[in-house]
Amino acid sequence: MSLRGSACIVGAYEHPTRKAEDKSVAQLHAEVAWGALQDAGLSKDDIDGYVCAGDAPGLGPLSMIDYMGLDRLRYADSTDLGGCSYIAHVAHAAAAIKLGRANVVLVTLAGRPRSEGQAVGTGARAQNPNVPDDQFEVPFTKTTGTSYALCAMRHMHDYGTTSEQLAWIKVAASHHAQHNPHAMLKKVVTVEDVVNSPMVSDPLHRLDCCVISDGGGALIVARPEIARSLKRPVVTVRGTGETAQGEFGGYRDLTSSGAQLTGARAFGEAGVTPADIQYASIYDSFTITVLMQLEDLGFCAKGEGGKFVSDGNLISGVGRLPFNTDGGGLCNNHPANRGGMTKVIEAVRQLRGEAHPAVQVPGCTLALAHGTGGLLGHRHGSATLILERE
Amino acid sequence: MSEKLFAAPVADPTSQAVWDAARQGRLLIGLCKDTGKHFWYPRGVSPFTLSPNVDLVEASGQGTVYSYTILRAGGPTCAAYVELAEGPRLFTNIVDCDLAEVRIGAKVRLVFKATEGEGAPVPCFTLA
């Protein structure tokens, strides 16, 4: 069964805050939900499905449906694939709609890691005695930074990828972020700026890493008949894919990801190829994340990512594949340390023609959003979404 | 300057034998008896077949660096994946050597390092 054409994104809202000292996580979830309803032109009573991930406070969706007073639910889901969850949630909502279990599904994300004092992504983690891998990994300074750095180092070894090539990804994000008044890092940077920034975890420099921010976002996914009755441009689900990968007993190739599976499935369902994509939101927790995902999705061959991202090829109006035109996680925001939601939101803006004029892709009718969750160097989720404008 | 102690591994009922062996200086890894393939980390089922037909076997302690990174914060720490001679790769630290000499493909050998409190020592590697 295909999800192609089964549902539309009718509401999308990104919270403008980047530091929410005066708000709770639950309040941020509620504010983005309200924002998405306003964007769609719908009301709370229209919502009959709710989806969230592990950033939602409380048991699964229960505390948030109570806080927001969602009292007409027929469908609830709290699948957590890490930061890419919300990309998969759109597919879950579309499946629920196709099966007749919901008409209007709300998806929310919010968090305050910045206000709660998480300064960097290199902090040590505590062991949970029920997580079987913790005892074998946490003693060895397992951090977000080291996990992605291990992938980058091996990619450089196998394919000759360079720090300068990775830096081009940050350079492109910064070119886009200069036009976003909400972006945390609005200054345009050069390849030299990136490679001369302090080394965090070889070979990743500080400017290879995403920002840490508070904030959130929400989506409303609805039945196509409902979408066509609203005043907003119609953005339709065309292709979807999701997976999760472990370490395969100690044999995983650190230079590839689940995007190989999710991309192939999403492109197959959509009946299009990477060459047809006019805009791509690619989760950018680190520069290496983008490079590996572009390869695995098929925008270039494995090992060719370094060449593909160089020379401004990801800059809107300059290169072949405009990416993360909001500035992405590298420059704009990374609410709750989970970048999947904002990836979908910017893809929706592009398809509606509502991105900043300086970065808007002219006549954008086909876009992709892809994310990774968890730790790419250990175990991770992947989700791909292809959206089209009718 | 005293050496940094590693965090103590928190054993569970299925991993106690692994950490007991570590106290004797032996690294136990998983063996799937159906496929003959070794795996890391050790567990009560095969990650290849899900069969409980598994065993713990002692690794030689020889390996090569599959990938590494040097985390700069809090004093340089070299986190790495070491590919064991038996096949699987394990996440570990490279210690007791000049970290600037670490390269992918470098030969390494097992050294156990002390952990905090009464914790079992953890398997690290040093350049061979």
Interface residues (C-beta under 8 A of the other chain):
Chain A: V120 T122 A124 Q127 P129 N130 P132 D133 D134 Q135 F136 E137 V138 P139 F140 T141 K142 T143 G145 T146 A149 L150 C151 A152 M153 R154 H157 P198 M199 V200 S201 D202 P203 L204 G246 E247 F248 G249 G250 Y251 R252 L254 H378
Chain B: F6 A7 A8 P9 V10 A11 D12 T14 S15 W19 G30 C32 K37 H38 F39 W40 Y41 R43 S46 P47 F48 Y66 S67 Y68 T69 I70 L71 R72 A73 T77 A79 A80 Y81 L84 G87 P88 R89 L90 F91 T92 N93 I104 G105 T115 V122 C124
